[in-house]
């Protein structure tokens, strides 16, 4: 993947006129589409405002401090860029009628070449497209050799929705921009059927760039924030920055919300107000799995989510999570979004949660999928 360039016009130092529609912040995750004769983008991921010297990170809050700066090669739109995820997201998992793998790649390239302009308040608009494991292995047999569908898990609902040819995620600072761009991609792909979808939102970010989910707890604390950690746990091809993408639409039942705060915190393993681990420390600190009270009781319970999901349990590097809250009829909804080098990392983690997890006992998943996101088409 190449260095960022502007996807919109404009002179350096100039900005859009008031009320004028611009291509400000239009990012697309899939890279160059010139392969196999497909006319497409040399997509690189920095908005037109970057030409004017603006920072290519989301700025939903003046107090927000993004994670560590990354080299250009690691700045993948919708994955690591912007550093603080946008406030709105639309995800659609689509079945594309009559499309061979090669045809699907051409349709994706065409769709990315005709995205609608958005007003300035849309912020940085990112489009992330992932291919099903079957299509990915046909198109990139070497690069996508590890692509695989997810097995069923204990918390999956009986009517779990899976499948689809592609997954499309559009993120923006406004719901209007995310929705319009998502519709444009879907229509450009041709005859499609929505297998499942979700409209996500994030609360105002903390200074560290994390945010609270609908459960009231801070999410995205333990995430890879350096090139070394991204190379180890996120990029399946460190040169092209290919990655695998987990999407799961989940619901936490209302009973959890009515539990005393102390009980919720023991189920999570972190403080509700600050995100700090029960073992002590600050909001971004890792938990101490061995910390105990004077009587010998573990400070972080054995079934706490933060303990069960800890990567040291399976000897795997960190996956990158950029999840969103979603509205559900009852309880609290979560769109789990994760990028990782090897889908097995998620499978092993989820199996541990199935065995014993105080949060997962209140959680069900009704839609799920694993997709391959190529750094280059």
N, C-alpha and C positions, 0 to 999 in steps of 0.2 A: 504494500500500500504506500502511496506517495504522500508527499507533504500537503498540508492544507492549502487550498486556494479558495478564492471567493466564488460562490455560485451565483452571484448577482453583480450587476454593474454598479457604477458610481465612482466618483473621483475621491481620491484620498482626502480626508479632512472634510468631506461634504456629507450631509445627511438628508433623509427624505423630507420633502415639504410636508407641512401639517396635513394630515388626512390622506396622504398619498400612499398607495399600496406599493410595497417593495418586496424583494426577495430576502429581506432581512432574516438571517438565521435559518435558512432552509438547508438542512443537513440530510444527507442520505447515507445509510450505513453501507450498502452494497457498493463495491468498488468499480473499477473500470469494466465497462460492458462491451469492450471491443472484441472480445474473444468470439471465435466461431462466426465472424462476419457480422456480429450484432452491433449496430450503431448505438452508441450509448454515451454515458458520461465518463469523464475522468474525474470521478467524485472524490473529494478530499476532505471536506468537512468544516470549513470555517465560513461564517456568514459574511455578507457584504460589509457589515460594520467593522470587521476585522481590518479591512483596508483603511478604515478611518482611525485605527488605533484602539478600537474598543476591545475589551477582554472577551474571548470566545467561550465564556462560561455563563451559565444562567445567573440571573441576579434578582431573584424574587424577593430578597430581603437585604437591606443595606447592611445588616449585621452579619450576614452569612459569610463564612470563610470557607472556600472550597478546599478539597483535599490537595495534596502535594501536586505541583505542576508535573506534567508528563511530557516526554519527547513527542514530537509530531507524529511519529509512527504509531504511538500508542493511543492517539486521540481519535477513537472510533466513535462516530456519531451514533447516539442512542445507546451506546455501551459505556464508554468512558467519557464521552463528551455530550453535553456539558457536564462538568464535574458534579454540580448539584442538579439532580434530575428536575425536569420541568414539572409544573404543577398539574398538568393534565395529560392523560394518555388514552388512546383508543386502540384496542387490540382486536383484530379479526383473524380468525383461522378460517381459511377459504379452501374450498374444493373448486378447482378450475376445470370446467367441462372440456373433455376431448384433448387435453394438453399432454403431449409427450414431454419428457424431461427437457429435451433441447428446445422445444417450442415454449415451454414454461420459462426457461431462462430468457428467451427472446422477449416474451411478454413482460417479464419483470423489467428488463432493460428499457423497453418502450414506455412502461408506466412511469419509471423514474425520470424519464426525459420530458415529461409533460405535466409536472406538478404545478398546482395553482399558486399564484403569488398570494402573500398574506400581509396584512397591515403590520405596522411596527410593534403593536402591543402583543402580537403573537409570540414575540421573543424568538428563541432559537427553536425551529421546527425540525425535528429529526424523524426520518423514516427508516425503520429497521425491517428488513425482510429476511425470513428464514425459510429454507426448503425442507420438506419432509425427508426423513432418512433415506427412503427409497429413491427419491429424485436425486438427493445429494450423492449417494453412492454411484449412481449412473453417471452423473455429470463430473464428479471429481473422485474417482475410485481410490486414489491414493490419499488425498487430503481428507476425505470424509469416511475413511475406512471404519472409524469408531462411531459413526452416527447410528443411532438405534432408537426404536420406540421405547417408551417407558413401560415397565411391567405394572400390574395393578398393585396397589398398596392397601393396607388395612383401613385407612381413613377415606378411601375412594367410595363414592356413592354407587349404588347399584346401577343407576342410569348415567354413569360417567360418559362424558362426551370426549371423543378422541378423533384422531385422523386428520385429514386435510392435506392439501398439496403445498400450501405456503401459509406462513403466519406473517401478518403485517402489523407493526406497531408504529403509531404516529404519536409523538410527544410534542407539546407546545405549552406556552404559558396560558393560553385561553382554550376553553372547550370548543369554541367556534372553529379555530384554526385546526385543532386536532381532528374534529369531525369532518370538516370540509376536505382536508387533505386525505384522510382515510377513505372517504367516498370516491375521491378522484382516482386513487390507486386502484380501488376495487373495480371501478368502471373501466379503467384502462386495461385491466387484466382480461377483459372479455366476459364471457358467460361464467359466472361464479355462483357458488352457494356458500352461505355463511354456516360453517359447522358449529362454531360458537364465538362469542364476542364478549368484550368487557370494556366499560368506560371507567377509567381509574382517575384518582385525584390524590394529591399529597398535601399535607399541611405545610405551613410555613417552615422553612428549614431552621435547624439549630445553627449555631456558629460553625459547627464541624461539618455541616452539609447533610446531616441525618434528618429524619422527620418522624413524627408520630403516625402510627397507623390508626385505624378506627378503634382498635382495642385500647388506645391511650398510651401504649408503650412505644418507645423510640425504636425504630427499625434501621437496619443497615449499619450497625455499629462495627461489627467484625467484617471488614471488607478489605480486599487488596488495594493498596493505594500507592504502590511503587512499581516501576518497570519490572523489577525482579519478581515481585509477587504476581504480577499480571502474566509474565512469561511462564511462571510455574503453574498457575492454576486456571488461567482464562484463555490464553491463546493456544489452540491445538496446533497451529502452524505459526511459530513466532515470527517468520519473515512476512507472511501474507496477513497475519492477524485474523485467521479464521477462528471461529469459536462455535460452541454448541449452546443452545438457548432452551432453557426450561421455562415453560409457562403453565401455571396452575391457578384455577379460579376456586377460591376456598371460602368457607363460611365458618366463623366462630360463633357458637350458639349463645343466645342471650343469657343463659345461666352464668357464663363466665363474667359478664359485665356486672352482675349483681353480687358477686363474691366480694368479701372484704379486700381492701387493697393489699394487706399483708399476705393473704392467700394467693391473690393474683401474682404478687411479686415472687412468691416461692415457686409458683408454676412456671414463671418465666426465667427466674434466676437473676433478675435485675430490678432496680428501683424504678417505680413508675414515673416519679417526678424528674429524675435526672438521667436515667439509663445506666447509672453506675452499677457494677456487679455487686451482688450480696456479699461477696468475699472482700469488698472494700475497694476504694479507688475512685476514679473520676469516670465521666460518661463514656469515653472511648477506650477505657482500660479493658483488657481481657480479664476473664474470670480466673481466679485461682482455684483449680479443681481440688486442691488438697487443704484449703483453709478450713479450720475448725474452731468451734466455740471452746471455752475452757472445759466443758464437760465432754468434749470429744465429738460432738455432733457436727456434721458438715455444714458450713455456712451456706453452700449452694446445694440444695437437696439432690438426691440421686436421680429423681425424675424431672428435675427442672429442664426446661427447653434449652437454655443456654448450655447446660452440661451435656445433654444428649446429642445436641447438634454440633458440639465442639469438634473441629477438624482433627484434633489429636487422637480422637477415638478410632479413626479409620486410617490414620497415617496419610492423609491426602492434603494437598494445598488448598488454599481458600478459593471458593467460587465468588463471583461478583454478583451481589444482589441489588436490584433497583426496583423494589416492589411498590405497589400502589394500593390504596384503599378503594373498595367498590361498594356501592349500595346494594343491600339485599333486603328481602321482605322481612326477615326476622334475624336478629343477631347482628354480627359485624362481618363485613366482607373484605377479602384480601386477594389481590392479584399478585401472586408470587412470580417474580421475574428474576432469573439468574442466568449468568453467562459463565461457561466453564470449559476447560480444555477437554475433559472426558466426562460423558454423561454418567459413567460408573460412580463418580464422586457423589452425585446426587442420589443415585440408587442406594448406595451404601449408607448414606446419611439418613435417608427416609426409612430404610429398614430399621435403623436404630431407634428412630422416633416411633415406629410402629410397635416396637417391643415394650417401651416404657417412656411415656412423655406426658406430663401433667397438662400441657396446653393442647396437645394433639387429641387428648381424650374429649375435648370440646369442639373438635374441628372436623369438618367434612369437605371433600373436594369433589366438585361436580363436572370439571372440565380440566383436561391435562394434555400436554404434548411436549415433545422434544424436537427441535429443528436445528438445522445447520446453517450458520450465517457465514458466507464466504467473504473474505477480505477482498477478493477479486472474482468477478464472474467468469 
